[in-house]
């Protein structure tokens, strides 16, 4: 019995759809697809189109209830990442975030923000050998961020200008991001 190419394609299509419907296989497949998309660097915003953060009235707390006042980051280069442990695009970009964090943690301010409990966050960090600190918001973030989906990441220069505003997963350990940060640090 000979099977036509169209039947083979239909069978493969149905298998893929089936894998995406089953919860145990859906998440790993989604993460894999987003890792493919996360191969690309985020792009910088033209200077004339950059938004400036003017309101620094934002408070966050870490797992030890230590409060971070966003005001303390003024005149520093800051990378802010809004994410969640259940979010496939967030998970896809985390390894590149960790690599960037490893090299720049003493040079710029990293603020990873999640609304999940620290028990859930810490388990995720431990399972994946991530070492960055994660904060829960205490007050609302500044209007300049306007978060409508995650992951959402901002790179802010020393003057408060949003140099990178990226929705979705990206390669944060790229040469372009590193050159941009190095330029902002000068």
N, C-alpha and C positions, 0 to 999 in steps of 0.2 A: 504494500500500500504506500503510495507516494503522497506526501503532504506538501501542499503548495506553500510558497513563500508567504503569502498573505495569511494563511492559517498559522504559520509559525510566528509571524509578527503579532497576530491577535493573541496567541497563547502567551507570548512574552509580555505583551501589554497587560493581559489579565493577571499574570503573576506579579508584575510590578504594582499594579493597583491593589492586589490582595496584600502584598507586603506593606503597602502604605496604610492600609486599613487596620491591620493588626498592630495594636499599641506596642508590643514588644519589639517589633521591627521598624515601626515608623520613625521613632526618634533617632536611632542610629543612622538611618538612611537620610533623614533631614539634615543631621549634623554633617554627614559626608558631603551632601550637596552644597551646604553652606561653606564648608571648608574649601571647596572648589571655587566658590565665589570670593572667599576671603584671601585668595592669592593676589588680589589687586590692592594697591595702595589707595588710601583715601586722597582726595585732591584738596589742595589749599584753595582758599577763597581769595579772589582778587581783592587787593587792598581797598579799592573804592566801594566794594560790596560788603565789607566786614561789618558785623554788628559789634558794638562795644558793650561789655557788661558794666552797667553803672550801679546796679543794686547788689551789694555784697552781703545783704542781710539774709543769711542762710545758715542754719545750724544742723549739724549731723552728729551722730554718735557711733562709736565703734563697739565691738563686743564687750569691752570693759566699761561701757558707759562713759568713756572719755569723750567730751564734746569737742568737735572741730567747728570753729567759727570760720566760715568762708572768708570773712574779712581779713583773716590772717594770711590769706594767699595773695592779697593785693601786691602788685609789683613783682610777682613771681610767675614763671611759666607753669601752667597747670593743665593736666590732662584729666578730664572728667568722663567717666564711663558709667552710663545707666544700663543695668543688665539684670538678669535673673538666672537661677540655676536650671530652670525648666525650659529656657529659651534656646532652641537649636542654633540660631545665628550667633547668639551670645557665646555659647559653648565653642562654636567653630573658631571664633577669633581670640579666645582666651589664651591659647598657647603663645600667640604672637604678642599679646599684651604682657604676659609674664616675661618673655625675653626682653622686651623694651624696658619693663620695670627693673629687671636685673641690672641693666646697664645705666639707667637714668634715675634710679630711686633717690640718689643723693644730690641730684642736680635740679630736678623739677618736682612739683607736687603732683602726686597721683591721688585721685579721689574716685574710688569705685563705689557706686551707689546701688543698693538693692533694698527693696521693701520687705524681703523675706526675713524670717527669723535668723538669728545668728547661729542657731543649732543647725539649720538646713544649710546655710552658707558655709559654715566651718567644715561640715561633712564633705561638701563639694570641694572646698579648697584642699582638704586633706587627701581626698581620693585622687586628686589630680596634681598634687605636689605644687600648688600655687601658694606663694608666700606674701602676696600683697594684702593690705588691710582693706576691709569692706565696711562701709558706713551705711547706717539707716538714717533717712532724713527725719529731723525733728520738726522743722518748719518747711514751708513751701520753697522750692527752688526759685531763683530769679527768673523773671519773665523772659529774659533773653534766651533761655534754654528751650522753652516751649516743647516739652517732651510729649510726643503723640504715639511713639512706638519705641521698642528696644530691639537690639542695642542702639544706643545713641551716644556718640562720643564727641567731645569738644576738646580742641587744643586752643588754649588761651595764652596770648603773649603777656609781657610784663605791663603793658598799658591797658589790659583788659579786653583787647580785640580778639574776637573769635576767628582764629586763623584756619582751623579745620572744624567742620560741622558734618559729621557722617552718620547717616541712618543706615542700619544694616551692618553686616560683618565686613571686615577689611583686614588687610595685612598691616598691623601696626608696627611690625618690626622691619619694615622695608627701608631701603636706602633713602627714599624720598622723605619718609617721616623723620628719620634720623637727621638728615640734612636740614630739614625744617626746624627741628628742635635745636640743633647745634647753632643755626642762624639766630634763633630767638634768644639763645643764651649769651650771645656776644654783646 
